[in-house]
Amino acid sequence: MPEVLRLVRQLAEYEKASGEVETTVDEMREDAFGTNPVFDFFVAELNGRIMGIAIYYIKYSTWKGKCLFLEDIVVDEEQRGKGLGHRLFQEVIVMAKAAGYRRMEWQVLDWNEPAMRFYQKYNAVLDPEWINGKLTFDQLQAFGEVL
């Protein structure tokens, strides 16, 4: 898990959000392998070191049923452009297909042209119509206080 978190932090830095990573190795370990796992992942290893990850979880669509959400796909900076991202992405596709999921979804930042080009190679639909909504941890904690 330390290597997985290292790559998550590398992604946050790339996305200009390095201060946003709050999760810890222990939390990730519990959330992946504990009594109630909430995510799973694939890793790409090179010479015994994790150089890429694809983190996903199962979500539910009221219209479609079970779907897979790809939270992050990250390849170590020094290994980008060598096919590891494609291998990870394809592994997730194969698993989603085998499990019979109705859809596979992910998000990409609107300025991340390399990622968009990556996904377009798979004829992926990059849908600008939907707007993401969220409540932060602090907002959740303050709920009830503001109402």
N, C-alpha and C positions, 0 to 999 in steps of 0.2 A: 503493500500500500504506500510506503514512502515514495516509490518511483511513480506510482499513479498520481499521487498528489503533486509531485514535482512537475509532471506534465500538465496537470490542471493549472498550476501556477504559471507555467510557461505560456499556456493559452491565455490566461488572464492578462499577462504582460503584453502579449501580442494584441489583445483587444483593448489595450489601454485602460485596464481595470484591475491592476495588480492588487490594489488595496481592498478589493471586493471579496477575495477568497477568505471565508471564515471557517470552513470545515477543517477538521483535523484528521490525522491518520487514524486515530482511534474511532472517530465517528464514521469515517468511511468504511473501516473494517467491520464495525457493527452493522452498518447499513447494507453492506454487501453480503456478509457471512453470518450475521446474528440470527436470532430466533425469528425475526420478521424482516427478511431482506426486502429492500425497496428498489435496488438496482442490480444490474449485472453488467459484465463487461468482457471484452476481448482484449488481449494484449498482443503486441508484436514484439518479439525478442530478437536481439541481435547480439551475438557473443555473450549471452547470459544476462543481458541488460534490457530492461523494458524500454523500447524506443517509440512505442505508439500504443494508444488506447482507443477503444470505442466503448463509451458508457451509454447504456440504454435502460429503459424500463417499460413496463406494460401500462398502457393507458386505455381508457374505455371511451368509445364514441357512441353516443346514444343513437346515432344513425347507422353506424357501421358495425359496432361491436368491438372486439379486442383489436387493439392497434399497438404498434411498437413506436416508442418515441426515442429517437437517437439524441441524447442530451449533448454529448460532445464526441468528436473524433479529433484526436490530437496526435501529431507525429513530431518527435523531437526535432528542433530546429535544424540540427546538423544532418538529419536523415530525410528531410523533405525533398520531394521530387524524385524519389527512388522507388516509388510504387507501394510503400507501406500503407499509405492512406487508402489506396484502391483495394489492397488486400483486406484491410479491416472493414471497409465499407461493404465489400462483396460478401464477407463472412456474415455481417449483420443481415444483409439481404437474404442470403441462403437460409439463415436461421429463421428469419421472419416468414419466409415462404414455407419452410418445412413445418412451422408451428401453425400455419393457416391464418396468420394475422391479416386483417382486412386492409391495413394501410400501414405504411411506415412514414413517420414524419420527423422533421427536425427544423431548426431555425438557423438562419444565417444573417449576419449583420449586413445592412444595406450597403456598406462601404467595402465589404470584404470580397473584392473582385476575384482573387484567386480561388476562394471557396466556391463562389458562384460558378466559375468556369469548371471547377472540379465536378460539381453536382450536375451541371448541364451535359457533361459527357455521358451521363446515365439517362438523359432525356427527362430529368426530374422537373416537376412543376414547382417553380418558385413563385408563390402566390402573394402578390402585394396587397391583396384585398383585406386580409385579416390583420387586425391590430392587436398586439399582445397586451394583456392586462396583468397586473400583479399587485400584491400587497407585500411590503417588506416585513422583516422580522419585527422591527420597531413598530410598524403600523399594526401588526397583529397583536403585539403586546399592549398597545394603547387602545385596542378595541373595547368599547364600552365606556371608556373614559371620555370619549369625544361625542358620544351620542346623547 
